[in-house]
């Protein structure tokens, strides 16, 4: 069994145990971080990491990450990453859409919703914008918009 701090970026794992004080354990449970929850570390810098759980991104100190024991997800071997990390020809399924207010609503109005299959058709020379095929049509997204879409890559 490993700790959340030792888990590779974007790898989906399940929380096994939380070795925290009662107060910290209650705070984590308020965030939805309980035994059996699927979770992924999506970014790490300095002494903090960004953790994705449910539909929220939470910054957690590495000292806390070392106290959270995780295990492999048995029924799902996927990894999560943001849409802007895919290459031309890659296909993925939308896990969640982040952002707030009008930005999130706009992405969802364009058909980017949970469970939808997307394929990266092509990238501009500098990677911005990218063109995706979704729901039978092509859509161009800025890199900043694609960063808000979390996907699980699928093999063709």
N, C-alpha and C positions, 0 to 999 in steps of 0.2 A: 504494500500500500504506500502511496506517495502523498506528498503534501501538494497543495494548490500552487505553491511557489515553484515546485519542481516540474510542473506540468508544462509541456510545450505550448507556445502561443497558438491560439485558435483551435486547440484540441478540446472536444466536448467530453466532459467527465461528470460523474455524479458525486455529490457530497456524501461521504461515509460518516465521519464524526467531526464535531467541532470541539476542540480542546481549548475552550475560552472560559473566562470568568463568567459568572451568571449574568452580570450586567451586559457584558459584550455579547453573550449568547442571545440574550433577549433582543438587543439591537439588531443583530444579524437576522434573527427570526422575523423581526418587523420588516426587514427588507425582502423577506422571502427566501432567505438562505437557511434551509433546513435539510435534514437528512433525506437523501434521495433526489434533491434538486439537481437538474442539469445546469452546468455552469461552464464557462470558458473564459480564459484570460486572453483578451484581445490586443492588449498593448502593455508594454512595460518600460518605464523610464525612471531613473533615479531610485527613490525608495518606495515608489508607488506603482501599482499596476491597475489597469482598467479591466474590470471583470464584468462579463455580461451574464445576467441572470434574468429570466422571464423576459420582459421587454425593457429592462433598465440597464444602464451602464453605471457602475459604481467604482469609485477609486478606493483601493484598499492598500494599506501599508504592508510591505513585505513581511514584517514581523507577525502580522495577523495571518497572512497567507500560509506561513510556516506552521500555523496551529490548526489549519483546516485539512483534514485527511480526505483524500478523494480516491475513487476507484474507476475502472474502465466502465463505460456505458455498454452494457451487454447487448441490448437490442439494436443499437445504432452506432456504427463505426465512423460517422461523419465528423468533419471538422467545419467550423464556421469561419467565415472571413467576409470582409466587406466586398461589395461588387466591384469596386475599383481595383482590386488585386487580381482579378481574373484576366486571362490572356485571350486574344482573338481565337475563337473556336471553342472556348470553354463553355460548358453548360452547367447551370446550378438551379437550385430550388430556393425561393425566398423563405428565410426563417423569420425575419421581422424587419419592420421599417421604423427607423428612429427619426429624430427631429421633433419639432413641436409646431403646433398650429398650422399655419398656411403651407409650410414646406412639406410636412408630413401628408397633409390632405392632398396637395398637388401630386405628390408621388403616387399616392393611392388612387387618385382620379385617373392617372395615366395607366392604371392596371397593375401596378407593382404592389401586390398584396401577398400575404402569407400563403405559402404552398404553390405559388405560381412558378412555372418553369421559365427561365430566361437563358438566352444564349448570346454571348458576346460575338457580334458580327465582325466589327473592326474597331481599331483604335486610331486616333489621330497620331501623327508622328511624335508628339510630346506627351501622348496619353490623355489629352484633354481636348475635346470631349471623346466619349466612347459611344459606339452604336450597339444597341442590343436588340434582339428579336424577342418580343413578348406578346403573347396572345394573338399571334399571326401578323403583327406589324413591326416595323423598325422604329426605334425610339432613340434619339440622341440625348445623352445625359452629361452634364458637367461632372468632373471628378468629385467636386465637393458634394454633389447630390448623390453620386454613386457610393460615397463613403457612408451614407446614412442607411444603406440597404445591406442587411446581413444575409448571407446566403450559405447554403451547404452545397459544395461542388458535387456534381454527378458525373459518372463516366458515360461516354457516348456509346 
